[in-house]
Amino acid sequence: AASDVYKRQLEYHHYASAAGGRKLVRWLEAHDAADDAVPVLHASSACAAFAREHGAAEHVFEACAWASAAKVLSGLTFKPLPASVAVHTPCSQRNLLREYGSARHLLSVVPGIEPVEVSGLGCCGAAGLGMLSERTRARTLASEVIREALAADARILVSSNAGCLLHLRATAQSLNGPEVLHPFELLDRQLVITDNSA
């Protein structure tokens, strides 16, 4: 029921430009059939869910889940961040991709981070276009996620879906809540760059 509504909103979002949506689906189908197909990574879980649903199930990954499973961050050095970080798992990642805990696991490479799962009432309210079409409901749901993060004394809240990220960021700003980032934004901030040219 709720996931069907979300899927329809997701399809509408991606097909808002019908020609662009059809072109993307054709490319994904061709890519998935190729013998030398490489992983297609999406920084947004809803985009990965859309791509998987439309023809590229074997080679499409949400970037946090792929990076976590592939252990691509091992060997890198990160500055410590002794802080609670609230981790929001988007509905698209949980319900459509069936992936759990990848952002939390990914952040474990940063010394000192204490990840705290937050879910609010189960959805942040972005719900594709829901944050625009049902603003009061969307605001209520996002506020619950922000309050849960504040109760955990989190300075930062991460989410791996673009719609959730924007919606939670706007709500957090209006409630003096935590800073809201994509997990890779936080990793980039903490990454220690070494000059090996010497």
C-alpha positions in Angstrom: 0.0 0.0 0.0 2.4 2.7 1.2 5.3 1.2 -0.9 2.9 1.2 -4.0 2.2 4.9 -3.5 5.9 5.5 -3.1 6.7 3.6 -6.3 4.1 5.6 -8.3 5.6 8.8 -7.0 9.1 7.6 -7.8 8.1 6.7 -11.3 6.3 10.0 -11.8 9.4 11.8 -10.6 11.7 10.1 -13.0 9.2 10.2 -15.9 8.5 13.9 -15.4 10.6 14.2 -18.4 9.1 11.2 -20.3 11.7 11.2 -23.1 14.6 11.3 -20.5 13.0 8.5 -18.5 12.7 6.3 -21.5 16.2 7.0 -22.6 17.5 6.1 -19.1 15.6 2.8 -19.1 16.9 1.9 -22.6 20.5 2.7 -21.5 20.1 0.6 -18.3 18.7 -2.4 -20.2 21.6 -2.3 -22.7 24.1 -1.8 -19.9 22.7 -4.8 -17.9 22.9 -7.0 -20.9 26.5 -6.2 -21.8 29.2 -8.8 -21.0 31.5 -6.2 -19.5 29.0 -4.2 -17.5 30.5 -2.4 -14.6 28.7 -1.3 -11.4 26.4 1.7 -11.8 26.4 3.6 -8.6 23.7 6.0 -7.4 24.3 8.5 -4.6 20.6 8.5 -4.0 18.8 5.4 -2.9 15.6 6.3 -4.7 17.5 6.6 -8.0 19.1 3.2 -7.4 15.6 1.7 -6.7 14.2 3.2 -9.9 17.1 1.9 -12.0 16.9 -1.6 -10.5 13.2 -1.7 -11.1 13.6 -0.7 -14.7 16.1 -3.2 -16.1 19.5 -3.1 -14.4 19.0 -5.1 -11.3 22.4 -6.9 -11.4 24.7 -3.9 -11.8 22.9 -1.1 -10.0 23.9 -0.2 -6.5 23.2 2.5 -4.0 26.7 4.0 -3.4 26.9 3.5 0.4 25.8 -0.1 0.2 28.3 -0.8 -2.6 31.2 1.0 -0.9 30.5 -0.8 2.4 30.3 -4.2 0.8 33.3 -3.6 -1.5 35.4 -2.3 1.5 36.7 0.5 -0.8 37.5 2.8 2.1 39.8 0.4 3.9 43.4 1.8 3.7 42.2 5.4 3.8 42.8 7.6 6.8 40.0 9.7 8.4 40.3 12.4 11.1 38.5 11.4 14.3 35.1 12.8 15.0 34.1 12.2 18.6 30.4 12.8 18.1 27.0 11.1 17.9 25.8 11.0 14.2 22.2 10.2 13.6 21.7 7.8 10.6 18.5 8.0 8.7 17.7 5.0 6.5 15.5 6.2 3.6 12.3 4.3 2.8 13.6 3.6 -0.7 16.7 1.9 0.7 14.8 -0.1 3.4 11.6 -1.0 1.5 12.6 -1.1 -2.2 16.3 -2.0 -2.2 16.1 -4.1 1.0 19.4 -2.7 2.2 20.0 -2.0 5.9 22.8 -0.4 7.9 25.1 0.4 5.0 25.5 4.1 5.9 26.1 3.2 9.6 28.7 0.6 8.6 30.4 3.0 6.1 30.7 5.7 8.8 32.5 3.2 11.1 35.8 4.0 9.3 35.8 7.4 11.0 37.3 7.1 14.5 35.1 8.3 17.3 31.7 8.4 15.5 28.9 6.9 17.4 26.1 6.2 14.9 22.6 6.3 16.2 19.7 5.0 14.0 16.8 7.4 13.8 13.5 6.6 12.0 11.0 9.0 13.4 7.6 7.5 12.5 9.1 5.3 9.8 9.3 7.9 7.1 10.9 11.3 6.9 7.9 12.6 4.9 9.8 13.4 1.6 8.1 10.4 -0.1 9.0 11.4 -3.6 6.8 14.4 -4.3 5.0 14.0 -0.9 7.0 16.8 0.6 5.3 19.1 -1.9 1.9 17.6 -2.3 1.3 16.9 1.5 3.4 19.5 3.2 1.8 19.4 6.7 2.1 15.6 6.9 5.6 15.8 5.4 6.7 18.4 7.9 5.3 16.4 10.9 7.2 13.3 9.8 10.5 15.2 9.2 10.1 16.9 12.6 10.0 13.6 14.3 13.2 12.5 12.7 14.9 15.7 13.7 13.6 15.5 17.3 14.9 11.9 17.6 18.3 13.1 16.4 18.3 16.0 18.9 17.3 13.6 21.7 20.4 11.4 20.8 22.5 14.6 21.1 23.6 14.2 17.4 25.4 17.1 15.9 25.1 15.6 12.4 22.3 13.6 10.7 23.1 11.6 7.5 20.7 10.3 4.9 21.6 8.5 1.6 18.6 9.7 -0.5 18.6 13.2 -2.1 14.9 13.9 -1.5 15.1 12.9 2.2 18.3 14.9 2.5 16.9 18.1 1.2 13.6 17.7 3.2 15.4 16.9 6.4 17.9 19.7 5.9 15.2 22.3 5.5 13.3 21.0 8.5 16.5 20.8 10.7 17.3 24.4 9.8 13.9 25.6 10.9 14.1 23.6 14.2 17.7 24.5 15.0 18.5 20.8 14.5 21.7 19.0 13.5 23.6 19.6 10.3 22.2 17.2 7.6 24.7 15.6 5.2 25.0 12.7 2.7 27.3 10.1 4.3 29.9 10.7 1.6 29.9 14.4 2.4 30.8 13.6 6.0 33.4 11.1 4.8 34.9 13.6 2.5 35.1 16.2 5.3 37.0 13.7 7.5 39.3 12.2 4.9 43.0 12.8 5.4 44.7 13.6 2.1 48.4 12.7 2.1 50.9 13.9 -0.4 52.8 10.8 -1.6 54.7 12.6 -4.3 57.7 13.3 -2.0 
